């Protein structure tokens, strides 16, 4: 049995004045990452080419996104720019695909912190919700490292498109995925606000590295430090079994 706390919405998105230089960088970050993602228009005819493309784009996107650390993109703005990808029924949620949504946790009063705008791969479904891997819980370098491993080892291509073949037991057992454990959260469909947005595979990297996290009760830095601590503890427990 998997025992997880429900995680993660929608509260104030700004915490004071942002420096004009960083605001300028933030306005351009979406265009920069968009240009990087679209810079290679060659057809990726097989899975190997697709994985190679993802690895290259992760490395290229990491630097410009790190320049605006501490400044957040506006989730509302991103959401409305991508409304054409909304889904309207829980039955449309597909494990292995990436989604974003506004979330208001049922037990937010007792949670130490939560993300009001998750960007997560769906791991598995429940009758009333799902498990998600919300990569916002990792700092950018750890996020890039974990995403590269997931894409290298778990990406699959079908007639329906690309997805990750995510298995909880595999993620739990392998030390190379130890950073994933603090990212796994359980979400209730009843606490999703509005519609979820499905992110197309060609937009995964851009979306994952945009500063869209909306942590409540704690700063991003505090959350990331706690996640890295939990990841280290998870790796230690594996070694002593």
Secondary structure, 3 states (H helix, E strand, C coil): CCCCCECCCCCCCCCCCCCHHHHHHHHHHHHHHHHHHCCCCCCCCCHHHHHHHHHHHHHHHHHHHHCCCCCCCCHHHHHHHCHHHECCCHHHCCCCCEEEEEECCCCCCCCCCEECCCEEEEEEECCCEEEEEEHHHCCHHHHHHHHHHHHHHHEEEECCEEEECCCHHHHHHCHHHHHHHHHEEEEEHHHEEEEEEEECHHHHHHHHHCCCCCEECCCHHHHHHHHHHHHHHHHHHHHHC
